[in-house]
Amino acid sequence: MVKILHMADLHLDSPFSLKNAETAQAMRRMLRGTFTSAVLYARTAKIDLVLMPGDIFDTGFAARETLALLCSEFEKNPDIRFIISPGNHDPYKPDSPWAKTEFPKNVYIFRSSSLSKISFDDLNCDVYGWAFTDDTMSVDPLAVKPRLDFDRINVLCAHCELDGPVGGRYCSISKNELESSGFDFAALGHIHKGTDGAKRLRNTYYAYSGCLEGRSFDECGQKSALIAELDKRDGHLYADFRTRSFTQRRFEVTDVDCSGCEDSVALADRINAAIRAASVGNEACVRAVLRGSVPPSLIVNEQALSPRIYGVRYIEIEDRTEPTLDMDRYESEPGIRGAFCRAMAPYLSDGTEEERRIAALALKIGLEALSGRSLQ
């Protein structure tokens, strides 16, 4: 039997898409810690193979402390074999960390865009894979089918776009190709949303592990790695798969109905209540999207509101509220204010969602300015 930890798309040294630079730096340190936690789990669970199919680094270069951490973790676990298939973010090039760094002997790195094999006789397992050698890869490594030994456990560790466009930029492989290749299990990287366990194509299991940590509000929720236990007896595969999360700080987007809020105190209370109801956890990074109708005198000032929000590690506030106005009265007013409201009215009633959002913000700011007040 072979025990596998499958984790891809770590994107170590990622810049993180946050407004606060200090928080982004803390997130980069945390991501290295998440990797360390995953390796610690591999040791305690007696994992045989750690499969890392690409985008381990966010770019073709790596910070010195990040490389030192990887080498240290690899070296501290000599009984674990680490197999790496460089992806489009961290391709194998002569000046890449993969080529220039002397990794421990238990680290195996695919170096060619052609399909190749690494054999582990003590595990009765062959691991196949390839490497991106540039930030795009249009060749199809499975165009020529491998000659597999079906008495052994045959695993694919690869960075690719399953069922992507033919000749696409990110190594497009069709499900039909994968199925006909005959692999027992395909551990894939590139797609950050995991497959929630392994899927099956006739006799081939496949999975995207997804990323270990989300890096922005486009990657919300708990992330995970995949644990696989594979055994082969008399040519028959016995397989068990389960996911395990190492996430320390997840991203979440929470809608907040602000209708009826008259001032910033009520607004902060409403945001805090929505965060509590969402049960995101006190280590989460939250984007609160404010919706509903509020009086035009209520100005949403993120800098002033943020210190009043509690129970999360980081908060961003996005204002999508609309003004509560008696437009008939305002539009009939003589002077600049009436003319301004009449100009905004078509966008508020008939515009797209984005036009309504911009018009609502413009109306708030304009009416405040005409009243002698400001956002400050």
C-alpha positions as CSV (number, residue, x, y, z in Angstrom):
1,M,0.0,0.0,0.0
2,V,1.1,3.6,-0.7
3,K,-0.1,6.6,1.3
4,I,-0.2,9.9,-0.5
5,L,-0.6,13.5,0.5
6,H,-1.6,15.5,-2.6
7,M,-1.2,19.3,-2.3
8,A,-0.8,21.8,-5.1
9,D,-1.0,25.5,-5.9
10,L,0.6,26.8,-2.7
11,H,1.8,30.0,-4.4
12,L,4.4,30.7,-1.7
13,D,5.5,34.4,-1.7
14,S,2.2,35.4,-3.1
15,P,1.6,39.2,-2.8
16,F,-2.0,38.6,-1.5
17,S,-4.8,41.0,-2.7
18,L,-5.4,43.0,0.4
19,K,-5.5,46.8,1.0
20,N,-3.4,46.5,4.1
21,A,0.3,45.8,3.3
22,E,1.1,44.7,6.8
23,T,-1.7,42.1,6.8
24,A,-0.6,40.9,3.4
25,Q,3.0,40.4,4.8
26,A,1.5,38.4,7.7
27,M,-0.4,36.3,5.3
28,R,2.7,35.4,3.4
29,R,4.3,34.2,6.6
30,M,1.2,32.3,7.5
31,L,1.2,30.5,4.2
32,R,4.7,29.2,4.8
33,G,3.4,28.0,8.2
34,T,0.5,26.2,6.5
35,F,2.9,24.3,4.4
36,T,4.9,23.3,7.5
37,S,1.7,22.1,9.1
38,A,1.0,19.9,6.1
39,V,4.4,18.4,6.1
40,L,4.2,17.7,9.9
41,Y,0.9,15.9,9.2
42,A,2.6,13.8,6.5
43,R,5.3,12.7,9.0
44,T,2.8,11.8,11.8
45,A,0.5,10.0,9.4
46,K,3.4,8.1,7.9
47,I,2.8,9.4,4.4
48,D,5.0,7.7,1.7
49,L,4.6,10.2,-1.1
50,V,3.9,14.0,-1.1
51,L,2.7,14.9,-4.6
52,M,3.1,18.6,-5.4
53,P,1.8,19.2,-9.0
54,G,2.8,22.8,-9.6
55,D,2.7,26.4,-8.7
56,I,4.5,25.8,-5.4
57,F,5.9,29.3,-5.9
58,D,3.9,32.3,-7.0
59,T,6.5,33.3,-9.6
60,G,9.6,31.9,-11.2
61,F,11.7,33.2,-8.3
62,A,11.5,32.5,-4.5
63,A,12.5,34.4,-1.4
64,R,15.6,33.1,0.3
65,E,13.7,32.3,3.5
66,T,11.0,30.4,1.5
67,L,13.6,28.2,-0.2
68,A,15.4,27.6,3.1
69,L,12.1,26.5,4.7
70,L,11.3,24.1,1.9
71,C,14.8,22.5,2.0
72,S,14.6,22.3,5.8
73,E,11.2,20.6,5.8
74,F,12.3,18.2,3.0
75,E,15.5,17.3,4.8
76,K,13.8,16.7,8.2
77,N,11.6,14.1,6.6
78,P,13.9,11.7,4.8
79,D,11.4,8.8,4.9
80,I,8.9,10.8,2.8
81,R,9.5,11.2,-1.0
82,F,8.4,14.6,-2.3
83,I,7.5,14.7,-6.0
84,I,7.2,18.1,-7.7
85,S,5.8,18.9,-11.2
86,P,6.5,22.6,-11.9
87,G,3.6,24.6,-13.1
88,N,2.9,27.7,-15.2
89,H,3.7,30.1,-12.2
90,D,7.0,28.3,-11.3
91,P,8.2,26.6,-14.5
92,Y,11.4,24.6,-14.6
93,K,14.0,26.9,-16.3
94,P,17.8,27.1,-16.0
95,D,17.5,30.1,-13.7
96,S,14.5,28.8,-11.7
97,P,14.7,27.7,-8.0
98,W,14.1,24.1,-9.2
99,A,17.3,24.2,-11.2
100,K,19.6,26.3,-9.0
101,T,18.8,24.9,-5.6
102,E,20.4,21.7,-4.3
103,F,17.4,19.9,-2.8
104,P,17.7,16.8,-0.5
105,K,17.8,13.4,-2.1
106,N,14.2,12.6,-1.2
107,V,13.0,15.4,-3.5
108,Y,12.2,14.4,-7.1
109,I,11.5,17.1,-9.7
110,F,10.2,16.6,-13.2
111,R,12.3,18.7,-15.6
112,S,10.9,18.1,-19.0
113,S,7.6,18.9,-20.8
114,S,7.5,15.3,-22.0
115,L,6.0,12.5,-19.9
116,S,8.5,10.8,-17.7
117,K,8.5,8.2,-14.9
118,I,10.0,7.9,-11.4
119,S,9.8,4.4,-9.9
120,F,9.6,3.4,-6.2
121,D,10.1,-0.3,-6.1
122,D,9.6,-0.5,-2.3
123,L,6.1,0.9,-2.8
124,N,5.3,-1.0,-6.0
125,C,4.5,2.4,-7.4
126,D,5.5,4.4,-10.5
127,V,4.8,8.2,-10.6
128,Y,4.6,9.9,-14.0
129,G,4.6,13.6,-14.7
130,W,6.0,16.5,-16.6
131,A,7.1,20.1,-16.0
132,F,6.1,23.4,-17.5
133,T,9.3,24.8,-18.9
134,D,7.7,28.2,-19.6
135,D,4.7,30.1,-18.3
136,T,2.6,28.5,-21.0
137,M,2.5,24.9,-22.4
138,S,0.5,24.0,-25.5
139,V,1.9,20.5,-26.0
140,D,-0.1,17.5,-24.9
141,P,2.2,15.1,-22.9
142,L,-0.5,12.4,-23.1
143,A,-0.6,12.4,-26.9
144,V,1.7,9.3,-26.7
145,K,0.2,6.9,-24.2
146,P,2.6,5.5,-21.5
147,R,3.3,1.8,-21.3
148,L,2.2,1.1,-17.8
149,D,2.9,-2.0,-15.7
150,F,-0.6,-2.8,-14.5
151,D,0.7,-4.9,-11.7
152,R,2.1,-1.7,-10.1
153,I,0.3,1.3,-8.8
154,N,0.5,4.0,-11.6
155,V,0.1,7.6,-10.5
156,L,0.2,10.8,-12.5
157,C,1.4,14.0,-10.8
158,A,0.8,16.9,-13.2
159,H,-0.1,20.5,-13.6
160,C,-2.7,20.8,-16.3
161,E,-6.2,22.1,-17.4
162,L,-8.5,19.1,-17.6
163,D,-10.9,19.5,-20.6
164,G,-9.4,22.9,-21.4
165,P,-9.3,24.2,-25.0
166,V,-7.3,22.2,-27.5
167,G,-3.8,23.6,-27.7
168,G,-4.6,25.9,-24.7
169,R,-2.0,27.8,-22.8
170,Y,-2.1,25.7,-19.7
171,C,-1.5,22.1,-20.9
172,S,-5.0,21.0,-21.9
173,I,-5.7,17.4,-21.3
174,S,-9.1,15.8,-22.1
175,K,-10.9,13.5,-19.7
176,N,-11.0,10.9,-22.5
177,E,-7.2,11.0,-22.8
178,L,-6.8,10.7,-19.0
179,E,-9.3,7.8,-18.9
180,S,-7.6,5.9,-21.8
181,S,-4.1,6.5,-20.3
182,G,-4.7,3.8,-17.7
183,F,-3.4,5.6,-14.6
184,D,-4.8,4.5,-11.3
185,F,-4.8,8.0,-9.8
186,A,-4.1,11.4,-11.3
187,A,-3.1,14.1,-8.8
188,L,-3.6,17.4,-10.6
189,G,-2.7,21.0,-10.0
190,H,-3.8,24.3,-11.6
191,I,-7.4,24.6,-10.5
192,H,-7.6,26.3,-7.0
193,K,-11.1,24.9,-6.2
194,G,-10.6,21.3,-5.2
195,T,-12.7,18.5,-6.5
196,D,-13.9,17.7,-2.9
197,G,-12.3,14.2,-3.0
198,A,-11.5,12.1,-6.0
199,K,-13.6,11.7,-9.1
200,R,-13.6,8.6,-11.3
201,L,-13.3,8.0,-15.0
202,R,-13.9,4.3,-15.4
203,N,-10.7,2.8,-13.8
204,T,-8.9,6.1,-13.2
205,Y,-9.4,8.3,-10.2
206,Y,-8.4,11.9,-10.5
207,A,-8.5,15.0,-8.2
208,Y,-7.5,18.6,-8.0
209,S,-6.5,19.1,-4.4
210,G,-7.1,22.9,-4.7
211,C,-4.9,25.4,-2.9
212,L,-3.9,25.1,0.8
213,E,-4.9,28.7,1.6
214,G,-7.1,31.2,-0.3
215,R,-5.2,34.3,-1.4
216,S,-8.0,36.8,-2.0
217,F,-11.8,37.2,-1.9
218,D,-12.0,35.2,-5.2
219,E,-10.9,32.1,-3.2
220,C,-13.3,32.0,-0.3
221,G,-13.9,29.2,2.2
222,Q,-12.0,26.4,3.8
223,K,-9.3,24.9,1.6
224,S,-7.8,21.4,1.8
225,A,-5.3,18.8,0.6
226,L,-6.2,15.3,-0.4
227,I,-5.1,12.1,1.3
228,A,-5.0,8.9,-0.8
229,E,-4.4,5.3,0.2
230,L,-3.8,3.0,-2.8
231,D,-3.2,-0.7,-2.8
232,K,-3.1,-3.2,-5.7
233,R,-3.6,-6.9,-5.4
234,D,-3.9,-9.2,-8.4
235,G,-4.2,-6.3,-10.7
236,H,-7.1,-4.8,-8.8
237,L,-6.9,-1.3,-7.2
238,Y,-8.2,-0.6,-3.7
239,A,-8.4,3.1,-3.1
240,D,-9.5,5.4,-0.3
241,F,-9.6,9.2,-0.5
242,R,-10.3,11.9,2.1
243,T,-9.7,15.6,2.3
244,R,-7.9,17.4,5.2
245,S,-7.8,21.1,5.8
246,F,-4.7,23.0,7.0
247,T,-6.3,26.4,6.5
248,Q,-5.4,29.0,9.1
249,R,-7.1,32.1,7.8
250,R,-9.9,31.8,5.2
251,F,-11.5,34.5,3.1
252,E,-15.2,35.1,3.2
253,V,-17.7,37.6,1.6
254,T,-20.7,38.5,3.7
255,D,-23.7,40.5,2.5
256,V,-25.1,43.0,5.1
257,D,-28.6,44.4,4.8
258,C,-28.2,48.0,6.0
259,S,-31.7,49.2,5.4
260,G,-32.9,51.5,8.1
261,C,-29.5,52.4,9.5
262,E,-29.3,56.1,10.3
263,D,-25.7,56.5,11.4
264,S,-22.3,54.8,11.5
265,V,-22.9,53.3,14.9
266,A,-26.0,51.4,13.7
267,L,-24.1,50.5,10.5
268,A,-21.3,48.9,12.5
269,D,-23.8,47.0,14.7
270,R,-25.4,45.7,11.6
271,I,-22.1,44.5,10.1
272,N,-21.1,42.8,13.4
273,A,-24.4,41.0,13.5
274,A,-24.0,39.8,10.0
275,I,-20.5,38.5,10.7
276,R,-21.6,36.7,13.8
277,A,-24.5,35.1,11.9
278,A,-22.1,33.9,9.2
279,S,-19.9,32.1,11.7
280,V,-16.8,32.8,9.8
281,G,-14.4,32.5,12.7
282,N,-12.1,35.1,14.3
283,E,-9.2,34.3,12.0
284,A,-11.1,35.1,8.9
285,C,-10.5,37.9,6.4
286,V,-14.0,39.3,5.6
287,R,-15.3,41.6,2.9
288,A,-18.6,43.0,4.1
289,V,-20.8,44.0,1.1
290,L,-23.3,46.6,2.3
291,R,-26.7,46.5,0.6
292,G,-30.1,48.1,1.1
293,S,-31.5,51.6,1.2
294,V,-30.0,54.2,3.6
295,P,-30.5,57.9,3.9
296,P,-28.2,60.0,1.7
297,S,-26.7,61.6,4.8
298,L,-25.2,58.3,5.9
299,I,-21.7,58.2,4.4
300,V,-19.9,54.9,4.5
301,N,-16.4,55.6,5.6
302,E,-14.4,52.4,5.6
303,Q,-11.5,53.9,7.6
304,A,-13.8,55.1,10.3
305,L,-15.9,51.9,10.4
306,S,-13.2,49.3,10.4
307,P,-12.1,49.8,14.1
308,R,-15.7,49.2,15.2
309,I,-15.8,45.7,13.6
310,Y,-14.7,42.9,15.8
311,G,-14.5,39.1,15.7
312,V,-12.4,38.8,12.5
313,R,-8.7,39.2,11.7
314,Y,-9.2,41.6,8.7
315,I,-12.1,43.5,7.3
316,E,-12.9,45.2,4.0
317,I,-16.1,47.1,3.4
318,E,-17.7,47.5,0.0
319,D,-20.6,50.0,-0.2
320,R,-23.4,48.9,-2.5
321,T,-26.2,50.7,-0.7
322,E,-28.7,52.9,-2.5
323,P,-30.0,56.2,-1.1
324,T,-33.5,56.4,0.4
325,L,-34.9,59.5,-1.2
326,D,-38.2,61.2,-2.0
327,M,-37.0,61.7,-5.6
328,D,-40.2,63.4,-6.7
329,R,-39.6,66.1,-4.1
330,Y,-35.9,66.5,-4.8
331,E,-36.4,66.5,-8.5
332,S,-39.0,69.3,-8.3
333,E,-36.7,71.6,-6.3
334,P,-35.3,74.6,-8.1
335,G,-31.6,75.2,-8.2
336,I,-28.5,73.1,-8.3
337,R,-29.8,70.3,-6.0
338,G,-32.9,69.7,-8.0
339,A,-30.9,69.7,-11.3
340,F,-28.4,67.3,-9.8
341,C,-31.1,64.8,-8.6
342,R,-32.8,65.0,-12.0
343,A,-29.5,64.1,-13.7
344,M,-29.0,61.1,-11.4
345,A,-32.6,59.8,-11.5
346,P,-32.3,57.8,-14.8
347,Y,-29.2,56.0,-13.6
348,L,-30.8,55.1,-10.3
349,S,-33.9,53.7,-11.9
350,D,-32.9,52.3,-15.2
351,G,-29.1,51.8,-15.1
352,T,-27.1,48.6,-14.7
353,E,-26.2,47.4,-11.3
354,E,-22.8,49.1,-11.6
355,E,-24.3,52.4,-13.0
356,R,-26.8,52.4,-10.0
357,R,-23.9,51.9,-7.6
358,I,-21.9,54.7,-9.0
359,A,-24.9,57.0,-9.3
360,A,-25.9,56.3,-5.7
361,L,-22.4,57.1,-4.5
362,A,-22.3,60.2,-6.6
363,L,-25.7,61.3,-5.2
364,K,-24.5,60.8,-1.6
365,I,-21.4,62.8,-2.1
366,G,-23.1,65.5,-4.1
367,L,-25.9,66.0,-1.6
368,E,-23.4,66.1,1.3
369,A,-21.3,68.7,-0.5
370,L,-24.4,70.8,-1.4
371,S,-25.3,70.6,2.3
372,G,-21.9,71.9,3.4
373,R,-20.8,68.5,4.7
374,S,-18.1,66.0,3.3
375,L,-17.1,62.4,3.6
376,Q,-14.6,63.3,6.3
